[in-house]
Amino acid sequence: MQEPFPALTHLCLESDNGVTPALPATFMGGSAPRLQSLQLKGISFPALPNFTLSPDDLTLLDLHDIPSTGYISPETMVAFLSTLTRLQFLTIEFKTPIIPPNPRSQRVTPTVRVLLPVLLQFRFKGVCKYLEDMVAQIDTPLLVIFDVVFFNQLTFTIPRLSQFICCTETIKSYSQPQLTFTSCQVLIGFSHGSLHGISLCILCSPSDWQLSSIVELCGPPLCLVERLQILNGIVDPSKWQGDVDQVQWREVLRPFTSVRELYVSDTMWPLLAPSLKELTGERTMDVLPMLYDLFLELEPSASPQKIVESLITARNLAGHPVAVHRQDGQDWDWKAVDWYTYFSSSR
C-alpha cells in the first residue's frame, strides 16, 4: 500500500496487536486526494501531518487508541487540522496516558487561532495538558458534541478548556449537568433537552480521587447552572462508606452556586445526605445558596425525613425555604411532599 490510491474515498485500518509497526511516510504514496474518511485504530502513523488530504473532501478523521509511537504534538496536530476546512467529525484518543516528549518541537504560542468552520463533533482521550494546548489554538463555532476522557492525574488544570466551552456558542448553552459515579470513572455530562452536548470523564477508581477530580473540573463556567443531577452508575455505594467524608461532598457541591433544582438518585442520597444535614446555623447557606427544590429518587420503604428535616428547618430559619419532592413511580415524574405536615404527624 505504498502506491497511490487516487479513487479511494474511505479507509479504515484496525489492529489489536500492541507491536504493530508504524505506517511509513510512503504509505499510499504520501497522499489520498479523494479520501472522505480516515479511521486508524491502534495504528501508529507519525507522518500523518505530512500526509496530503483533500481539504474539500475529508469530513471524518478518527485516530483511536493511538500508540505512544504515534505521538503528534498538539501544535503539529492543529497545524495539520487547519487545512481540513470541511472536517465535521474528529476523534483523537491515545491508548495510554504516557505522552513522550518531542525534543524536535518547542511550544509556540500562536498569534492567530485556527478556525475549524464546520466541525460538529470532537472526541478526545488523553491527558488534560494535551487538550489544553489544542483548544488554546482552535475555534469551533458549530461544535455540538464534545466528549472528553481524561486519564487520572494528581491535578487537573483546565482554564483554557473552560474558556473554550464558554466561547463556543452552540455548547455553552447546555445547562443540565449530571454527575455520574461508577467503580472506574466519574462523568460530568451537560445537555440541552435530549441532546447530550458535553461529556467530561475521568478514569479513576478510588472514590476520594473521584470527588477531588470533580472539584477540579467543576469551575466556572461549568458550574454556572440552575439544575444539577447526581446519579450512580454500576457501583456499590456501600464500598464508599469510610472512604469519602462529608467535607469532600460539600466541596463538590460548593462551586454550584446557581443551582435551584437538585436531583439525587436513591443510591447516592445516603452518601450525600449527611453532608447536607450539618449545614445549619451560620453554615446554612455555605453550599447551594440558591437551592429551592430538592428531588429525591427513593425506595418506597425509605424514610429520609430525619436528614431532610434539619435541612428544611435551617433553610426556613435563614429565609430561603426549600421544597422537597419525592419520585412518583419509575419515571422522573415528581410529586411534592408536604414535609412540614409529614414531620408533625410522624412525631
PEZIHU-V932844 format. One record per run of one state. SS is the DSSP state (H for helix, E for strand, C for the rest). FROM is the first residue (numbers start at 0). TO is the last residue. If there is no record, write none. Layout:
ss:SS from:FROM to:TO
ss:SS from:FROM to:TO
This chain:
ss:C from:0 to:8
ss:E from:9 to:13
ss:C from:14 to:25
ss:H from:26 to:29
ss:E from:30 to:31
ss:C from:32 to:35
ss:E from:36 to:40
ss:C from:41 to:46
ss:H from:47 to:49
ss:C from:50 to:50
ss:E from:51 to:52
ss:C from:53 to:58
ss:E from:59 to:65
ss:C from:66 to:66
ss:H from:67 to:69
ss:C from:70 to:72
ss:H from:73 to:80
ss:C from:81 to:87
ss:E from:88 to:93
ss:C from:94 to:112
ss:E from:113 to:114
ss:C from:115 to:119
ss:E from:120 to:125
ss:C from:126 to:126
ss:H from:127 to:134
ss:C from:135 to:136
ss:E from:137 to:138
ss:C from:139 to:143
ss:E from:144 to:150
ss:C from:151 to:157
ss:H from:158 to:166
ss:C from:167 to:167
ss:H from:168 to:171
ss:C from:172 to:174
ss:E from:175 to:180
ss:C from:181 to:183
ss:E from:184 to:191
ss:C from:192 to:193
ss:E from:194 to:202
ss:C from:203 to:205
ss:H from:206 to:216
ss:C from:217 to:225
ss:E from:226 to:231
ss:C from:232 to:235
ss:H from:236 to:239
ss:C from:240 to:244
ss:H from:245 to:253
ss:C from:254 to:259
ss:E from:260 to:263
ss:C from:264 to:264
ss:H from:265 to:276
ss:C from:277 to:279
ss:H from:280 to:282
ss:C from:283 to:291
ss:E from:292 to:295
ss:C from:296 to:303
ss:H from:304 to:316
ss:C from:317 to:321
ss:E from:322 to:326
ss:C from:327 to:332
ss:E from:333 to:335
ss:C from:336 to:337
ss:H from:338 to:345
ss:C from:346 to:346
